[in-house]
């Protein structure tokens, strides 16, 4: 299984056409799903919810706001402010 941020790249020399394959690290890699979420407080249930910015659907809940942010980041979702 690949670790988030690592990608396989193929480099070809324009002069001799020699091909080299390398595993590179890309810090700016987007999430595999491309999902962007916003975290809101749901006062009715006393929880925090992560809502998908495109669809408006609630994709995750947690009582602790910071833990919810950590989980979203761990999954690879970008948290919008």
Backbone as JSON Lines, residues from 0, in Angstrom:
{"i":0,"aa":"X","n":[0.84,-1.18,0.0],"ca":[0.0,0.0,0.0],"c":[0.89,1.25,0.0]}
{"i":1,"aa":"X","n":[0.54,2.2,-0.82],"ca":[1.3,3.44,-0.93],"c":[0.96,4.38,0.23]}
{"i":2,"aa":"X","n":[1.93,5.15,0.65],"ca":[1.74,6.16,1.67],"c":[1.33,7.46,0.98]}
{"i":3,"aa":"X","n":[0.4,8.19,1.57],"ca":[-0.07,9.44,0.98],"c":[1.09,10.39,0.76]}
{"i":4,"aa":"X","n":[1.18,10.94,-0.44],"ca":[2.24,11.88,-0.78],"c":[3.3,11.27,-1.67]}
{"i":5,"aa":"X","n":[3.43,9.95,-1.69],"ca":[4.42,9.3,-2.56],"c":[3.77,8.91,-3.88]}
{"i":6,"aa":"X","n":[4.49,9.16,-4.97],"ca":[3.98,8.87,-6.31],"c":[5.06,8.23,-7.15]}
{"i":7,"aa":"X","n":[4.66,7.36,-8.07],"ca":[5.59,6.78,-9.04],"c":[5.71,7.74,-10.22]}
{"i":8,"aa":"X","n":[6.94,8.06,-10.62],"ca":[7.18,8.94,-11.76],"c":[8.15,8.26,-12.72]}
{"i":9,"aa":"X","n":[7.97,8.53,-14.0],"ca":[8.86,8.03,-15.03],"c":[9.53,9.24,-15.68]}
{"i":10,"aa":"X","n":[10.86,9.23,-15.68],"ca":[11.63,10.32,-16.27],"c":[12.32,9.79,-17.53]}
{"i":11,"aa":"X","n":[12.29,10.59,-18.59],"ca":[12.95,10.2,-19.84],"c":[13.9,11.3,-20.27]}
{"i":12,"aa":"X","n":[15.14,10.91,-20.56],"ca":[16.14,11.85,-21.03],"c":[15.8,12.25,-22.46]}
{"i":13,"aa":"X","n":[15.74,13.54,-22.72],"ca":[15.39,13.99,-24.08],"c":[16.53,13.76,-25.07]}
{"i":14,"aa":"X","n":[17.74,13.6,-24.57],"ca":[18.89,13.38,-25.46],"c":[19.06,11.93,-25.86]}
{"i":15,"aa":"X","n":[19.14,11.04,-24.87],"ca":[19.42,9.62,-25.17],"c":[18.2,8.72,-25.04]}
{"i":16,"aa":"X","n":[17.08,9.26,-24.58],"ca":[15.83,8.5,-24.41],"c":[15.9,7.42,-23.34]}
{"i":17,"aa":"X","n":[16.88,7.51,-22.45],"ca":[16.95,6.55,-21.34],"c":[15.81,6.84,-20.37]}
{"i":18,"aa":"X","n":[15.18,5.79,-19.88],"ca":[14.02,5.92,-19.0],"c":[14.41,5.48,-17.59]}
{"i":19,"aa":"X","n":[13.96,6.26,-16.61],"ca":[14.22,5.94,-15.21],"c":[12.92,6.08,-14.43]}
{"i":20,"aa":"X","n":[12.65,5.1,-13.58],"ca":[11.45,5.14,-12.74],"c":[11.86,5.44,-11.31]}
{"i":21,"aa":"X","n":[11.15,6.4,-10.69],"ca":[11.49,6.79,-9.32],"c":[10.22,6.97,-8.5]}
{"i":22,"aa":"X","n":[10.37,6.75,-7.2],"ca":[9.32,7.03,-6.24],"c":[9.62,8.41,-5.67]}
{"i":23,"aa":"X","n":[8.71,9.37,-5.84],"ca":[8.94,10.73,-5.38],"c":[7.9,11.13,-4.35]}
{"i":24,"aa":"X","n":[8.26,12.11,-3.54],"ca":[7.34,12.62,-2.52],"c":[6.81,13.97,-2.97]}
{"i":25,"aa":"X","n":[5.49,14.12,-2.95],"ca":[4.84,15.36,-3.36],"c":[4.08,15.91,-2.16]}
{"i":26,"aa":"X","n":[4.58,16.98,-1.57],"ca":[3.94,17.57,-0.38],"c":[2.58,18.17,-0.68]}
{"i":27,"aa":"X","n":[2.35,18.61,-1.9],"ca":[1.12,19.3,-2.24],"c":[0.06,18.37,-2.79]}
{"i":28,"aa":"X","n":[0.23,17.08,-2.61],"ca":[-0.73,16.13,-3.14],"c":[-2.12,16.37,-2.55]}
{"i":29,"aa":"X","n":[-3.1,16.34,-3.42],"ca":[-4.48,16.5,-2.97],"c":[-5.0,15.17,-2.45]}
{"i":30,"aa":"X","n":[-6.09,15.21,-1.76],"ca":[-6.66,13.98,-1.24],"c":[-7.13,13.1,-2.38]}
{"i":31,"aa":"X","n":[-7.1,11.77,-2.19],"ca":[-7.54,10.86,-3.26],"c":[-8.98,11.13,-3.69]}
{"i":32,"aa":"X","n":[-9.82,11.55,-2.77],"ca":[-11.21,11.82,-3.12],"c":[-11.43,13.24,-3.57]}
{"i":33,"aa":"X","n":[-10.48,14.12,-3.26],"ca":[-10.64,15.53,-3.58],"c":[-11.68,16.21,-2.7]}
{"i":34,"aa":"X","n":[-12.06,15.55,-1.63],"ca":[-13.11,16.08,-0.75],"c":[-12.61,17.22,0.1]}
{"i":35,"aa":"X","n":[-13.4,18.27,0.16],"ca":[-13.14,19.41,1.04],"c":[-14.32,19.49,2.0]}
{"i":36,"aa":"X","n":[-14.01,19.59,3.29],"ca":[-15.07,19.61,4.3],"c":[-14.98,20.88,5.14]}
{"i":37,"aa":"X","n":[-16.11,21.25,5.72],"ca":[-16.16,22.32,6.71],"c":[-16.69,21.71,8.0]}
{"i":38,"aa":"X","n":[-16.14,22.18,9.11],"ca":[-16.55,21.65,10.41],"c":[-17.45,22.67,11.09]}
{"i":39,"aa":"X","n":[-18.62,22.18,11.52],"ca":[-19.61,23.02,12.18],"c":[-20.02,22.37,13.5]}
{"i":40,"aa":"X","n":[-20.54,23.19,14.39],"ca":[-21.08,22.69,15.65],"c":[-22.57,22.42,15.47]}
{"i":41,"aa":"X","n":[-23.0,21.21,15.83],"ca":[-24.41,20.85,15.78],"c":[-24.93,20.94,17.22]}
{"i":42,"aa":"X","n":[-25.57,22.05,17.54],"ca":[-26.01,22.29,18.92],"c":[-27.12,21.36,19.36]}
{"i":43,"aa":"X","n":[-27.93,20.86,18.42],"ca":[-29.02,19.95,18.78],"c":[-28.51,18.64,19.36]}
{"i":44,"aa":"X","n":[-27.41,18.13,18.79],"ca":[-26.86,16.85,19.23],"c":[-25.59,16.99,20.07]}
{"i":45,"aa":"X","n":[-25.14,18.22,20.29],"ca":[-23.92,18.51,21.05],"c":[-22.72,17.8,20.44]}
{"i":46,"aa":"X","n":[-22.64,17.82,19.11],"ca":[-21.5,17.24,18.4],"c":[-21.0,18.22,17.36]}
{"i":47,"aa":"X","n":[-19.85,17.92,16.81],"ca":[-19.3,18.66,15.68],"c":[-19.44,17.78,14.45]}
{"i":48,"aa":"X","n":[-19.75,18.39,13.32],"ca":[-19.95,17.63,12.09],"c":[-19.04,18.17,10.99]}
{"i":49,"aa":"X","n":[-18.55,17.25,10.16],"ca":[-17.78,17.62,8.97],"c":[-18.75,17.49,7.79]}
{"i":50,"aa":"X","n":[-18.93,18.6,7.07],"ca":[-19.88,18.64,5.96],"c":[-19.1,18.8,4.66]}
{"i":51,"aa":"X","n":[-19.43,17.98,3.66],"ca":[-18.82,18.09,2.34],"c":[-19.24,19.42,1.72]}
{"i":52,"aa":"X","n":[-18.27,20.2,1.23],"ca":[-18.59,21.53,0.7],"c":[-19.33,21.48,-0.63]}
{"i":53,"aa":"X","n":[-19.16,20.42,-1.41],"ca":[-19.85,20.33,-2.7],"c":[-21.28,19.85,-2.55]}
{"i":54,"aa":"X","n":[-21.46,18.76,-1.81],"ca":[-22.79,18.15,-1.72],"c":[-23.61,18.64,-0.53]}
{"i":55,"aa":"X","n":[-22.93,19.15,0.51],"ca":[-23.63,19.58,1.71],"c":[-23.95,18.44,2.66]}
{"i":56,"aa":"X","n":[-23.52,17.23,2.32],"ca":[-23.79,16.07,3.16],"c":[-22.86,16.02,4.36]}
{"i":57,"aa":"X","n":[-23.37,15.56,5.49],"ca":[-22.55,15.34,6.68],"c":[-21.81,14.03,6.47]}
{"i":58,"aa":"X","n":[-20.48,14.08,6.51],"ca":[-19.68,12.89,6.23],"c":[-19.03,12.29,7.47]}
{"i":59,"aa":"X","n":[-19.0,13.06,8.58],"ca":[-18.43,12.53,9.82],"c":[-18.88,13.38,11.0]}
{"i":60,"aa":"X","n":[-18.98,12.74,12.17],"ca":[-19.36,13.42,13.42],"c":[-18.39,13.03,14.52]}
{"i":61,"aa":"X","n":[-18.19,13.96,15.47],"ca":[-17.4,13.65,16.66],"c":[-17.72,14.71,17.71]}
{"i":62,"aa":"X","n":[-17.63,14.33,18.97],"ca":[-17.91,15.29,20.03],"c":[-16.79,16.3,20.21]}
{"i":63,"aa":"X","n":[-15.57,15.93,19.84],"ca":[-14.41,16.8,19.99],"c":[-14.03,17.4,18.63]}
{"i":64,"aa":"X","n":[-14.08,18.73,18.54],"ca":[-13.8,19.43,17.27],"c":[-12.38,19.15,16.76]}
{"i":65,"aa":"X","n":[-11.39,19.2,17.65],"ca":[-10.01,18.98,17.22],"c":[-9.78,17.54,16.77]}
{"i":66,"aa":"X","n":[-10.42,16.59,17.45],"ca":[-10.3,15.18,17.04],"c":[-10.94,14.98,15.66]}
{"i":67,"aa":"X","n":[-12.05,15.64,15.41],"ca":[-12.71,15.55,14.11],"c":[-11.8,16.1,13.02]}
{"i":68,"aa":"X","n":[-11.14,17.22,13.29],"ca":[-10.2,17.8,12.33],"c":[-9.04,16.83,12.05]}
{"i":69,"aa":"X","n":[-8.5,16.22,13.11],"ca":[-7.42,15.25,12.95],"c":[-7.85,14.07,12.1]}
{"i":70,"aa":"X","n":[-9.05,13.55,12.34],"ca":[-9.56,12.42,11.57],"c":[-9.73,12.77,10.1]}
{"i":71,"aa":"X","n":[-10.26,13.95,9.83],"ca":[-10.44,14.39,8.44],"c":[-9.08,14.51,7.75]}
{"i":72,"aa":"X","n":[-8.1,15.08,8.43],"ca":[-6.76,15.2,7.85],"c":[-6.14,13.83,7.63]}
{"i":73,"aa":"X","n":[-6.34,12.92,8.56],"ca":[-5.78,11.57,8.45],"c":[-6.35,10.84,7.24]}
{"i":74,"aa":"X","n":[-7.63,11.01,6.98],"ca":[-8.28,10.4,5.82],"c":[-7.78,11.03,4.53]}
{"i":75,"aa":"X","n":[-7.37,12.28,4.62],"ca":[-6.9,12.99,3.42],"c":[-7.86,14.05,2.93]}
{"i":76,"aa":"X","n":[-8.87,14.34,3.73],"ca":[-9.81,15.4,3.36],"c":[-9.2,16.73,3.76]}
{"i":77,"aa":"X","n":[-9.4,17.73,2.93],"ca":[-8.93,19.09,3.24],"c":[-10.01,19.79,4.05]}
{"i":78,"aa":"X","n":[-9.64,20.39,5.17],"ca":[-10.58,21.09,6.02],"c":[-10.52,22.58,5.68]}
{"i":79,"aa":"X","n":[-11.64,23.11,5.19],"ca":[-11.72,24.54,4.86],"c":[-12.11,25.31,6.11]}
{"i":80,"aa":"X","n":[-11.6,26.49,6.23],"ca":[-11.92,27.32,7.41],"c":[-13.22,28.02,7.26]}
